[in-house]
Amino acid sequence: MVEAVRQLTDRPLGAAVTGARLGLVSGFGMVNYDRGLSSGAAIFARAEASE
């Protein structure tokens, strides 16, 4: 999530994704008892410049 926000605000730690407008992050987790599976996703978008 942090890197997606950094890319969309033009502050990447490594190589920049030129012209990035959207960012997608996903994750998968598992709890060690029974069937505790979970997943999630988030989509980020660059804010439009106000005039």
C-alpha positions in Angstrom: 0.0 0.0 0.0 2.8 2.4 0.9 4.6 1.9 -2.4 1.3 2.4 -4.4 0.7 5.7 -2.6 4.3 6.7 -3.1 4.1 6.0 -6.9 0.8 7.9 -7.2 2.2 11.0 -5.3 5.5 11.0 -7.3 7.6 10.0 -4.3 8.8 6.4 -5.1 11.7 4.9 -3.1 13.0 3.0 -6.2 12.2 3.2 -9.9 9.2 5.3 -10.7 6.3 4.0 -12.8 6.0 6.8 -15.4 2.5 8.1 -15.8 1.0 5.9 -13.1 -2.7 6.8 -12.5 -3.9 3.7 -10.7 -2.5 1.4 -8.1 -3.7 -2.1 -7.1 -2.6 -4.0 -4.0 -3.7 -7.4 -2.9 -3.0 -9.7 0.0 -3.8 -13.2 1.2 -3.7 -14.4 4.8 -4.3 -17.6 6.7 -5.1 -18.2 10.4 -3.6 -21.4 11.8 -6.9 -22.8 13.0 -9.9 -24.3 11.1 -10.5 -22.6 7.8 -9.4 -19.1 8.6 -8.6 -17.8 5.1 -8.9 -14.2 4.1 -8.0 -12.0 1.2 -8.3 -8.4 0.3 -7.6 -5.8 -2.4 -7.5 -2.0 -2.7 -7.4 0.2 -5.7 -5.9 3.7 -5.5 -6.2 6.5 -8.0 -4.2 9.6 -8.5 -6.0 12.8 -7.5 -6.9 15.1 -10.3 -5.2 18.5 -10.2 -7.6 21.2 -9.3 -7.7 24.4 -11.3 
